[in-house]
Each structure stands twice: as C-alpha cells, then as structure tokens.
C-alpha cells in the first residue's frame, strides 16, 4: 500500500511513518518544517528515518531515505496548489493520512492567519487532490478541542461540538465538515480522528510533558494553570499510532459494509488523569521535586478531557494500555538521552 503521511516531521507523523515503514508499506512523508517550534527537533526526527537534513531543506525535492528503501520525504506546504497536485499525480497514493496542521490552542490567539492557511486552505487542497487522483481513503487529524465548552463526560462523538473556544478548535471542526461534504459529494471515504493529549518520546516542546520535564530538570519552576485543577486524557504515542495504523490498513468497507463513507472517532486513553498525578510521575522519574507556580486558567483552555473510545474499540479492536507511569518514564529516558543529561 502506498501512503502519504503529511506532517511526517511532526511528533505523531514521525512515529506513524516509522511504524508503517516497518510494516512494509511504501511511504511518502511530507512536511513544511515550519518554525512553530525548534526545527532541529523536526530534522532530528526525520534523520531517524534516514533522511538527510540538507537535502530535506530543499523545497519540493523528493528525498530518498538512506536506511529505508520504502520511505521518501518532500518538503512542501499543504496550501501549495502547484506542487501538491503534482505529487499526487506522480505517486498515485492508496491512502492519505493528513496529520499536518498548524498546532497549538494558545498560538491561535497570536497568529490566526497561520491556522487558516494550513488548516483550512491546506486541508481543502488535500481534499481536492484526494478527489482528483482517486485516493481510496483519507484519514485525517481532528482534535479533542472540538468539544469546547461541552460539560458531558466522557466526551462522545455524538455530543454537540458547535461551541469551540479557540480558532484552532474551530479549524478542526471545519475539517470534519469539509470531509463530510467531500465524502457525500464525491463518494470517497474519510475518517477523522479526534486526538486527545498525546505524549511520549520525540514529543512537541510546547506540550506540558516536555515543558514540565525540561523546567524541572533545569531547576526552574513550572507554570501550573487553573491552579492545578486540570484533568487530561493523556494518551501514549504507541497507543495512538496502533489505532491509526489499524484504520489505515483496514479499508472502511472491510470493517463494516454498512458503515457510511464519513466517520469520526475519538482516539485517546479512555481515562482522565489529574494534572498533579502527571507532574508527580515526572518528578518520580527525574528524581527531582518540582517548584509549582499556580496560575489561573488560560484563554482557550478547558478544565477536563476524557475520551469515550467505544466506537474505535468496536470497529477496530482498539485498546490503549500504556499507564501514565510507564509512558512518562519512557519520555523522561528519551529526554535525558536526547539532551545528554
């Protein structure tokens, strides 16, 4: 199977590409390697997949991995209406997994244009390419942020999601509506995945686990918002990737022939963990006590997330099983090794 993975230099995209390569699929990784966070981490990820940094820096150049014959990488923007169709025409993908997006709830308050360019215009370009080049299945990243002010716990996919509280969340809900329209009008399957808080080795430096670990390890205080009264459905990266791979490798009609062409799933750990318990796991693995600075809730944030993943369990036998203590331990070990602590 030939698969396009957009956002391949990102956290989830890197791990997904690694798994699909091992499974023997032909993978094209695409990423624009923007500077939303340290580009060196992005280049370090794809170097793990055998991609030369200098070659990967050339926009539009298809780079062959030196370690995996079934992996290539190209630097491109999703919204490039010239280059992206040419890639689709040349490669003839069976499946597209769109993980590329401008991430971050808080950053959407500062730079809203980036979210429209990548998450709306870019996603439309992906849909158009899937439509015009006969892609058999589009799997794409949505987000738990679409639940916005929803108070019902756990979050279910049949809950209302028309109250977003950030532009990032609004852009992700827009993706779901756009995918629904294209499935309805043009008859190709789309599967949206509402990711809950994903963590693990090679994670984003703007996420809580990285920020807390980095600060504690350096003896700096950590900022704990809403005075610590937060709960998150923290989900380890291996569990996330296992779910995504099952969806990619099993066409929708092989799961349930009566299933509609359009589907959205929650993908998370199906538990809600107190932020303080998460911090304690970091402290335990570092062997350092954190200095907490308690702050009020930030704009665009929610107090609690918790995924109901029963649909994904039923359709794909998805069962996340990595406890917080184990997952945090693996991240801390990676952090120490990567940053030579």
C-alpha positions in Angstrom: 0.0 0.0 0.0 1.3 3.5 -0.9 0.6 6.0 1.9 1.1 9.8 2.0 1.8 10.9 5.6 1.6 14.7 5.9 3.2 16.2 9.0 5.8 13.5 8.8 8.4 15.5 10.7 5.9 16.2 13.5 5.5 14.2 16.6 2.7 11.8 15.6 3.7 11.8 11.9 7.2 10.7 12.7 6.1 7.8 14.8 3.4 6.8 12.4 5.8 6.8 9.4 8.2 4.7 11.4 5.5 2.1 12.1 4.2 2.0 8.5 7.7 1.6 7.2 8.3 -1.4 9.4 5.0 -2.9 8.2 6.3 -2.8 4.6 4.2 0.0 3.1 5.5 2.5 0.6 5.6 5.8 2.5 5.9 9.4 1.3 6.4 11.8 4.1 5.6 15.5 3.7 6.2 18.4 6.0 6.9 22.1 5.6 9.2 22.1 8.7 8.0 25.4 9.9 9.4 27.2 12.9 6.4 27.0 15.2 8.9 25.2 17.5 12.5 24.2 17.2 13.1 22.9 13.6 16.2 21.0 14.8 13.8 18.6 16.6 11.9 18.1 13.4 15.0 17.4 11.4 16.3 15.1 14.1 13.1 13.0 13.8 13.3 12.5 10.0 17.0 11.8 10.3 16.0 8.8 12.4 14.1 7.7 9.2 17.2 8.0 7.1 16.5 11.5 5.6 19.5 13.9 5.1 18.9 17.3 6.7 20.4 19.3 3.9 18.5 17.5 1.2 15.3 17.7 3.2 15.7 21.5 3.4 15.2 21.9 -0.3 11.6 22.8 -1.0 9.8 20.5 -3.4 12.7 18.0 -3.6 11.8 14.3 -3.2 14.5 12.7 -0.9 15.1 9.0 -0.7 15.8 7.6 2.8 19.3 6.1 3.1 18.1 3.4 5.6 14.6 2.5 4.3 14.0 1.8 0.6 10.3 2.3 1.2 10.5 5.8 2.5 10.8 9.2 0.8 10.4 12.7 2.1 9.4 16.0 0.5 9.3 19.5 2.0 6.1 21.2 1.0 3.2 23.4 2.2 -0.3 21.8 2.1 -1.6 25.0 0.6 0.8 24.9 -2.4 -1.7 24.4 -5.2 1.0 23.8 -7.7 3.3 21.3 -6.0 0.8 19.1 -4.0 -1.3 18.0 -7.1 1.9 17.1 -8.9 3.0 14.9 -6.0 -0.4 13.2 -6.0 -0.3 12.7 -9.8 3.2 11.2 -9.7 2.8 8.9 -6.7 -0.8 7.6 -7.0 -1.5 7.1 -3.3 -3.8 4.5 -2.0 -4.3 6.2 1.4 -3.6 9.7 2.6 -3.1 10.3 6.4 -3.2 14.1 6.9 -1.5 15.0 10.2 -0.1 18.3 9.0 -1.7 21.3 10.6 -0.8 24.5 12.5 -1.0 23.2 16.0 -1.5 24.9 19.4 -4.5 26.4 21.1 -2.8 29.4 22.6 -0.8 30.3 19.4 -4.0 30.6 17.5 -4.7 33.7 19.6 -1.5 35.3 18.3 -1.2 34.2 14.7 -4.7 33.3 13.4 -3.6 33.6 9.8 -1.4 30.5 10.1 -4.4 28.4 11.1 -6.5 29.5 8.1 -3.6 28.9 5.6 -2.6 25.5 6.8 -5.7 24.0 8.5 -8.4 25.4 6.1 -6.8 26.2 2.8 -4.3 23.4 3.1 -6.9 20.8 4.1 -9.1 21.9 1.1 -6.1 21.3 -1.2 -5.7 17.8 0.3 -9.4 17.0 -0.3 -9.2 18.3 -3.8 -6.2 16.1 -4.5 -7.8 13.0 -3.0 -10.9 13.7 -5.2 -9.0 14.3 -8.4 -6.4 11.5 -8.0 -8.7 8.7 -6.8 -7.3 8.2 -3.3 -9.2 5.3 -1.7 -9.3 6.6 1.8 -8.4 9.9 3.6 -7.6 9.6 7.3 -7.1 13.0 9.0 -6.3 14.5 12.3 -9.1 16.3 14.2 -8.8 17.2 17.9 -10.4 16.8 21.3 -10.5 20.6 21.3 -13.6 20.5 19.1 -15.6 19.6 22.3 -15.1 23.2 23.5 -17.4 24.0 26.4 -19.1 20.6 26.4 -19.6 19.5 30.1 -20.7 16.0 29.5 -18.0 13.4 30.5 -16.7 11.3 28.9 -16.7 13.0 25.5 -18.6 11.0 22.9 -18.6 11.6 19.2 -22.4 12.2 19.2 -22.0 15.1 21.6 -22.6 18.6 20.2 -19.4 20.3 19.0 -20.6 23.7 17.9 -19.1 25.7 20.8 -15.4 25.9 20.0 -13.4 28.2 22.3 -10.3 28.7 20.1 -9.6 29.3 16.4 -7.6 26.1 16.4 -10.7 24.1 17.6 -12.8 25.9 15.0 -10.4 24.9 12.2 -10.5 21.3 13.3 -14.3 21.2 13.3 -14.2 22.9 9.9 -12.0 20.0 8.7 -14.7 17.5 9.8 -17.4 19.4 8.0 -15.3 19.7 4.8 -14.5 16.0 4.9 -18.2 15.1 5.3 -19.1 17.3 2.3 -16.4 15.6 0.1 -17.4 12.1 1.1 -21.1 13.0 0.4 -20.5 14.7 -2.9 -17.6 12.7 -4.4 -18.0 9.2 -2.8 -14.6 8.6 -1.2 -14.2 7.5 2.4 -12.9 9.9 5.0 -12.1 9.1 8.7 -11.5 11.8 11.2 -9.6 11.2 14.4 -10.2 13.4 17.4 -6.8 13.1 19.2 -6.7 13.6 22.9 -3.5 14.7 24.7 -0.7 12.7 23.1 2.7 12.3 24.8 5.8 10.3 24.5 9.4 10.3 23.2 10.1 12.9 20.5 7.1 14.9 21.7 6.5 18.6 21.0 8.4 21.0 23.1 5.3 23.2 23.6 3.3 20.4 25.3 3.0 20.0 29.0 5.2 16.9 29.4 8.1 18.5 27.6 7.7 21.9 29.3 7.5 20.4 32.8 10.3 17.9 32.3 12.6 20.5 30.8 11.9 23.0 33.6 12.2 20.5 36.4 15.4 19.0 35.1 17.0 22.5 34.9 15.8 23.5 38.3 13.2 26.0 37.1 9.7 26.5 38.4 6.8 25.1 36.4 3.6 27.0 35.4 0.5 25.1 36.5 -2.6 26.7 35.1 -6.1 26.7 36.7 -4.1 26.2 39.9 -3.7 22.6 39.1 -7.4 21.8 38.8 -7.0 20.3 35.3 -7.6 16.7 34.1 -6.5 15.3 30.7 -6.9 12.1 28.8 -3.2 11.6 28.4 -2.5 9.0 25.7 0.9 7.4 25.0 2.1 7.7 21.4 2.4 4.0 20.8 -1.3 3.5 21.6 -2.2 6.4 19.3 -0.1 5.0 16.4 -1.5 1.5 16.8 -5.0 2.9 16.4 -4.1 5.0 13.3 -2.3 2.1 11.7 -5.3 -0.2 12.1 -7.5 2.3 10.4 -5.1 2.8 7.5 -4.5 -0.9 6.9 -8.2 -1.9 7.1 -10.4 -0.2 4.4 -13.7 1.1 5.8 -15.8 -1.5 3.9 -13.8 -4.4 5.3 -14.7 -3.2 8.8 -18.5 -2.8 8.2 -20.0 -2.7 4.7 -23.0 -0.7 6.1 -20.7 2.0 7.5 -21.1 5.4 5.9 -18.2 6.8 3.9 -17.7 9.6 6.5 -16.7 8.7 10.1 -15.2 10.4 13.1 -13.6 8.6 16.1 -12.2 9.7 19.4 -8.7 8.3 19.9 -7.4 8.6 23.4 -6.6 6.6 26.6 -10.2 6.5 27.8 -9.3 7.8 31.2 -8.9 11.3 32.8 -5.8 11.9 34.8 -5.3 14.7 37.3 -2.5 17.1 36.2 -0.9 16.8 39.6 -0.6 13.0 39.2 1.0 13.6 35.8 3.5 16.0 37.4 4.3 13.5 40.2 5.1 10.9 37.6 7.7 13.3 36.0 9.1 14.1 39.5 9.4 10.4 40.3 11.3 9.6 37.0 13.6 12.6 37.2 14.1 12.2 41.0 13.6 15.9 41.4 10.8 17.8 43.2 9.1 20.5 41.1 8.5 24.0 42.2 4.9 24.8 41.2 3.7 28.3 40.3 -0.1 28.2 40.4 -1.8 30.4 37.7 -5.4 31.0 36.5 -6.9 29.3 33.5 -5.7 30.4 30.2 -7.9 31.6 27.3 -8.9 28.7 25.0 -8.2 26.0 27.6 -10.7 23.5 29.1 -10.7 22.0 32.6 -11.1 18.4 31.7 -10.9 16.0 28.8 -11.9 12.3 28.7 -12.4 10.2 25.6 -15.1 7.7 25.0 -13.4 5.4 22.5 -16.0 2.7 22.4 -16.7 3.2 18.7 -13.0 2.6 17.9 -12.9 -0.4 20.2 -15.9 -1.9 18.5 -14.8 -1.2 14.9 -11.0 -1.8 15.2 -10.5 -3.6 18.5 -8.5 -0.5 19.7 -7.5 -0.9 23.4 -5.0 1.6 24.7 -3.0 0.0 27.6 0.0 2.2 28.5 -0.2 3.5 32.1 0.9 7.1 32.8 3.9 6.0 35.0 5.3 3.8 32.2 4.7 6.3 29.4 6.2 9.3 31.3 9.2 7.1 32.2 9.8 6.3 28.6 9.7 10.0 27.7 12.0 11.1 30.5 14.5 8.4 29.4 14.4 9.7 25.9 14.7 13.3 27.1 17.8 12.5 29.1 19.4 10.7 26.2 18.5 13.3 23.5 19.6 16.3 25.5 22.5 14.5 27.1 21.5 15.0 30.8 
